[in-house]
Amino acid sequence: MAECPLCGAYLPRRDESRWSLFEAPDAPNTPGTPSRSGRSSRRALLDEPEQPAEPIQWDRPAAPARMAPAAADRLPARRSRWPSPVAAAGCLLVIALVTGALVRWWPAGDDGDVVTTPVPQATQQGDPQAQPETDPAPYPTVDGSQDTGGGGGPPLTVADAAVTAGATAPSGTDAGGNPVSYGAANVTDGDPTTTWRMPGDGRGVTLRFDFPRPVTVAGAGLVNGYAKVDPWNGADRYAEERRILSVTWSFDDGVTTQQGLVDGVREVQRASLGPVTTTSVTLAIGDTTPPGDPQRDYTAISEVELTIIG
């Protein structure tokens, strides 16, 4: 039997070598006799300080030896992308020789400058950007007809004419005290509320239109009274003053055309003419109506239009 070193119990002995550590060296262990040396050995074992375990040394596997690649497996040496200095110098020499030969062969002008021949910009058929040359579009006149601009220079209108009158009323004021003038240029300003006027019935008095160059006139028209309503008191100047019932148009070549007018029409009344080529147009007043207000005995024309076609 053997005593357990931990709990002190007696256990059957199987192998003496297992318990020899706990038995006293001087006390033989007889079978059947309990030995107390085991308990002393246990105390000694428990009182003995624990020895630190030695670290385990692990063997690292050796790195495999690198083998040199075979001659057949080696890549060819990389060539430089830049040409050698000798090749570059040769290329520059060839370029210089060719350039010098071209400069000596190319024709030059009197001042030694290289002569360049301009390439004419001809219109090619099928070129979408090429624009064919066309005649200039005709220009509209005052009453909407077209002037082709003939005679050299920009097209003319009645506003380009110098207007003179045989008689003119002095300036006055409207109902609000604002000054109002009645010069002949008012008939070509495009505003029917301005007017040329003269005192009396105006029979035989003329308005003359002189152009800077010959024009071809195909029509004429006028507003046959003072087409204005005074904004201050609402007075109707067209009804208060005389209205023209007829006029005569005349030109440089002596051709004349008479035009009848309708009383009460406050817009431009037109008549067809010629066409006549002339540098001046003369309007002569014929018959007029009595004034609507005897105190306002004036003959007036608010606007004149000429249809110029060339």
C-alpha positions as CSV (number, residue, x, y, z in Angstrom):
1,M,0.0,0.0,0.0
2,A,1.1,3.5,-0.6
3,E,-0.1,6.8,0.9
4,C,-1.6,9.4,-1.5
5,P,0.7,12.5,-1.4
6,L,-2.4,14.7,-1.7
7,C,-5.1,13.3,0.5
8,G,-3.1,10.8,2.7
9,A,-5.2,7.8,1.7
10,Y,-3.6,4.4,1.3
11,L,-3.6,3.1,-2.2
12,P,-2.5,-0.3,-3.4
13,R,1.1,-0.1,-4.8
14,R,1.4,-0.9,-8.5
15,D,4.6,0.5,-9.3
16,E,7.2,1.5,-6.7
17,S,8.9,3.9,-9.1
18,R,5.8,6.2,-9.0
19,W,5.9,6.8,-5.3
20,S,9.6,6.7,-4.7
21,L,9.6,10.5,-4.8
22,F,7.4,10.7,-1.7
23,E,9.1,8.0,0.4
24,A,11.8,8.8,2.8
25,P,15.2,7.6,1.7
26,D,16.1,6.2,5.0
27,A,12.8,4.3,5.7
28,P,12.2,1.2,3.7
29,N,8.7,0.7,2.6
30,T,7.5,-2.7,3.7
31,P,4.4,-4.1,2.1
32,G,1.5,-3.9,4.6
33,T,3.1,-1.3,6.7
34,P,2.0,2.2,6.3
35,S,4.7,4.6,5.7
36,R,4.6,8.2,7.0
37,S,7.4,9.3,4.9
38,G,5.0,10.0,2.1
39,R,3.2,12.7,4.0
40,S,6.5,14.4,4.9
41,S,7.5,14.2,1.3
42,R,4.3,15.8,0.3
43,R,4.8,18.7,2.6
44,A,8.3,19.1,1.3
45,L,7.0,19.1,-2.2
46,L,4.3,21.7,-1.3
47,D,6.7,23.9,0.6
48,E,9.3,23.8,-2.2
49,P,9.0,27.0,-4.4
50,E,7.8,26.5,-7.9
51,Q,10.5,26.7,-10.4
52,P,9.8,28.7,-13.6
53,A,9.3,26.6,-16.6
54,E,11.9,26.9,-19.3
55,P,10.6,28.5,-22.5
56,I,10.1,26.2,-25.3
57,Q,12.5,26.7,-28.2
58,W,10.8,26.2,-31.5
59,D,12.9,25.4,-34.4
60,R,12.3,27.8,-37.4
61,P,12.3,26.2,-40.8
62,A,15.2,27.2,-42.9
63,A,14.4,29.4,-45.9
64,P,14.7,27.7,-49.2
65,A,17.8,28.7,-51.2
66,R,17.1,30.8,-54.2
67,M,18.2,29.4,-57.5
68,A,19.6,31.5,-60.3
69,P,17.3,31.5,-63.4
70,A,18.5,29.6,-66.3
71,A,20.0,31.5,-69.2
72,A,17.0,30.6,-71.4
73,D,14.5,32.0,-68.9
74,R,16.2,35.4,-68.6
75,L,14.4,38.4,-70.3
76,P,16.3,40.4,-72.9
77,A,17.8,43.7,-71.9
78,R,15.5,46.7,-72.3
79,R,16.5,49.1,-75.0
80,S,16.5,52.9,-74.4
81,R,13.7,54.9,-76.1
82,W,16.0,57.9,-76.9
83,P,18.2,57.8,-80.0
84,S,21.9,58.0,-79.5
85,P,23.5,61.5,-79.7
86,V,25.1,60.6,-83.0
87,A,21.8,59.7,-84.6
88,A,20.1,62.9,-83.3
89,A,22.9,65.1,-84.6
90,G,22.6,63.5,-88.0
91,C,18.8,64.1,-88.2
92,L,19.3,67.8,-87.3
93,L,22.0,68.2,-90.0
94,V,19.7,66.7,-92.6
95,I,16.8,69.0,-91.6
96,A,19.1,72.1,-91.8
97,L,20.3,71.2,-95.3
98,V,16.8,70.6,-96.6
99,T,15.6,73.9,-95.1
100,G,18.4,75.9,-96.6
101,A,17.8,74.4,-100.1
102,L,14.1,75.3,-99.9
103,V,14.9,78.9,-98.9
104,R,17.4,79.4,-101.8
105,W,15.0,77.9,-104.3
106,W,11.8,79.8,-103.2
107,P,11.2,83.0,-105.2
108,A,11.5,86.3,-103.4
109,G,10.2,89.8,-104.0
110,D,12.1,93.0,-104.5
111,D,12.6,93.5,-100.7
112,G,13.8,90.0,-100.1
113,D,10.6,88.8,-98.5
114,V,9.1,85.5,-99.4
115,V,6.4,85.9,-102.0
116,T,3.1,84.3,-101.1
117,T,0.3,83.9,-103.6
118,P,-3.1,84.5,-102.0
119,V,-5.7,81.8,-102.7
120,P,-8.8,83.3,-104.1
121,Q,-11.9,82.5,-102.1
122,A,-14.1,81.3,-105.0
123,T,-17.6,80.0,-104.4
124,Q,-17.6,76.3,-104.9
125,Q,-20.6,74.3,-105.8
126,G,-21.9,72.3,-103.0
127,D,-20.1,74.3,-100.3
128,P,-22.7,74.8,-97.5
129,Q,-20.9,77.9,-96.2
130,A,-20.6,79.7,-99.5
131,Q,-23.2,82.4,-100.0
132,P,-24.1,83.4,-103.5
133,E,-24.1,87.1,-104.3
134,T,-27.5,88.6,-104.6
135,D,-28.9,92.0,-105.2
136,P,-29.7,94.1,-102.1
137,A,-33.3,93.8,-100.9
138,P,-35.6,96.7,-101.7
139,Y,-36.3,99.2,-98.9
140,P,-39.8,100.1,-97.8
141,T,-41.0,103.7,-98.2
142,V,-43.2,105.6,-95.9
143,D,-46.5,104.0,-97.1
144,G,-45.0,100.5,-97.3
145,S,-43.9,100.4,-101.0
146,Q,-40.4,99.3,-101.9
147,D,-37.4,101.5,-102.9
148,T,-34.6,99.6,-104.7
149,G,-32.1,102.3,-103.9
150,G,-31.3,103.2,-107.5
151,G,-29.3,106.3,-108.3
152,G,-26.3,105.5,-106.1
153,G,-26.6,105.9,-102.4
154,P,-29.1,104.9,-99.7
155,P,-32.8,104.9,-100.6
156,L,-34.6,108.2,-100.1
157,T,-37.9,108.9,-98.4
158,V,-40.1,112.0,-98.1
159,A,-38.3,112.8,-94.9
160,D,-35.1,113.4,-96.9
161,A,-36.7,116.2,-98.8
162,A,-36.3,119.8,-98.0
163,V,-39.8,121.3,-97.5
164,T,-40.8,124.9,-98.2
165,A,-44.2,126.5,-98.0
166,G,-45.7,129.5,-99.8
167,A,-47.2,130.8,-96.5
168,T,-47.1,129.8,-92.8
169,A,-49.2,130.9,-89.8
170,P,-47.3,132.2,-86.8
171,S,-46.7,130.0,-83.8
172,G,-49.3,129.8,-81.1
173,T,-50.2,127.9,-77.9
174,D,-52.6,125.1,-77.1
175,A,-55.3,125.2,-74.4
176,G,-52.7,124.4,-71.8
177,G,-50.5,127.3,-72.7
178,N,-47.8,125.1,-74.4
179,P,-46.1,126.6,-77.5
180,V,-47.0,125.1,-80.8
181,S,-45.3,125.8,-84.2
182,Y,-46.7,125.2,-87.7
183,G,-43.6,125.0,-89.9
184,A,-43.6,123.1,-93.2
185,A,-41.3,120.3,-91.8
186,N,-44.2,119.1,-89.7
187,V,-45.8,117.4,-92.7
188,T,-42.9,114.9,-93.0
189,D,-42.3,114.0,-89.3
190,G,-44.7,111.1,-89.2
191,D,-46.9,112.6,-86.5
192,P,-50.4,113.6,-87.6
193,T,-51.0,115.7,-84.4
194,T,-48.4,118.2,-85.7
195,T,-49.3,120.3,-88.7
196,W,-48.4,123.0,-91.2
197,R,-51.0,125.6,-91.5
198,M,-51.7,129.1,-92.9
199,P,-54.4,131.7,-92.3
200,G,-57.3,131.8,-94.8
201,D,-58.6,129.3,-97.4
202,G,-55.1,128.5,-98.8
203,R,-56.2,128.4,-102.4
204,G,-53.1,128.3,-104.7
205,V,-50.6,128.1,-101.9
206,T,-47.9,125.4,-102.5
207,L,-45.7,123.0,-100.5
208,R,-42.5,122.1,-102.4
209,F,-40.4,119.0,-101.7
210,D,-36.8,119.0,-103.0
211,F,-34.6,115.8,-103.0
212,P,-30.8,115.7,-103.1
213,R,-30.9,113.4,-106.2
214,P,-33.5,112.2,-108.7
215,V,-36.2,109.8,-107.4
216,T,-39.0,107.9,-109.0
217,V,-42.3,108.7,-107.5
218,A,-45.3,106.3,-108.0
219,G,-47.8,107.7,-105.6
220,A,-48.6,110.5,-103.1
221,G,-51.0,111.2,-100.3
222,L,-51.9,113.7,-97.4
223,V,-54.0,114.3,-94.4
224,N,-56.3,117.1,-95.5
225,G,-56.7,119.0,-92.2
226,Y,-55.4,119.5,-88.7
227,A,-56.0,116.0,-87.3
228,K,-55.6,116.9,-83.6
229,V,-57.7,116.9,-80.5
230,D,-56.4,119.3,-77.9
231,P,-55.6,117.2,-74.8
232,W,-56.3,120.2,-72.4
233,N,-59.9,121.0,-73.4
234,G,-60.8,118.3,-75.9
235,A,-61.2,120.7,-78.8
236,D,-61.3,119.0,-82.2
237,R,-59.0,121.1,-84.4
238,Y,-59.9,119.1,-87.5
239,A,-63.6,120.1,-87.3
240,E,-62.9,123.7,-86.2
241,E,-60.6,124.6,-89.1
242,R,-60.8,124.2,-92.9
243,R,-60.4,120.9,-94.7
244,I,-58.8,120.6,-98.2
245,L,-61.0,119.1,-100.9
246,S,-58.5,119.0,-103.8
247,V,-54.8,119.4,-104.6
248,T,-52.5,119.3,-107.7
249,W,-49.2,117.4,-107.8
250,S,-46.5,118.6,-110.2
251,F,-43.0,117.5,-111.1
252,D,-39.8,118.8,-112.9
253,D,-40.9,117.7,-116.3
254,G,-44.1,119.7,-116.1
255,V,-46.4,116.7,-115.5
256,T,-49.3,117.4,-113.2
257,T,-51.9,115.2,-111.5
258,Q,-55.0,116.3,-109.6
259,Q,-56.3,114.5,-106.6
260,G,-59.7,114.9,-105.0
261,L,-60.1,114.5,-101.2
262,V,-63.0,113.5,-98.9
263,D,-64.0,115.7,-96.0
264,G,-64.1,113.9,-92.7
265,V,-61.4,111.4,-93.4
266,R,-58.6,112.1,-90.8
267,E,-56.1,109.6,-92.3
268,V,-53.8,109.7,-95.3
269,Q,-55.7,109.8,-98.6
270,R,-53.5,108.4,-101.5
271,A,-53.4,108.7,-105.2
272,S,-51.4,106.8,-107.9
273,L,-48.8,108.8,-109.9
274,G,-46.6,108.3,-113.0
275,P,-44.3,106.7,-112.1
276,V,-42.3,110.0,-112.5
277,T,-38.6,110.5,-112.1
278,T,-37.9,113.9,-110.6
279,T,-35.9,115.9,-108.1
280,S,-38.8,117.9,-106.7
281,V,-42.5,117.5,-106.1
282,T,-44.9,120.4,-105.7
283,L,-48.3,120.3,-103.9
284,A,-50.8,123.1,-104.7
285,I,-54.0,123.5,-102.7
286,G,-57.3,123.7,-104.5
287,D,-60.7,123.9,-102.9
288,T,-61.3,123.9,-99.2
289,T,-64.3,123.8,-96.9
290,P,-65.4,126.8,-94.7
291,P,-64.0,126.7,-91.2
292,G,-66.1,124.9,-88.5
293,D,-65.3,127.8,-86.1
294,P,-65.2,131.3,-87.8
295,Q,-62.6,132.4,-85.3
296,R,-60.3,129.6,-86.5
297,D,-60.0,130.3,-90.2
298,Y,-56.9,128.3,-91.0
299,T,-56.0,125.8,-93.7
300,A,-53.8,122.9,-92.5
301,I,-52.1,119.7,-93.7
302,S,-51.0,117.3,-91.0
303,E,-49.0,114.8,-93.0
304,V,-47.7,114.2,-96.6
305,E,-46.5,110.8,-98.0
306,L,-44.7,110.0,-101.2
307,T,-44.3,106.5,-102.7
308,I,-40.7,106.3,-104.0
309,I,-39.7,103.3,-106.0
310,G,-36.3,104.2,-107.3
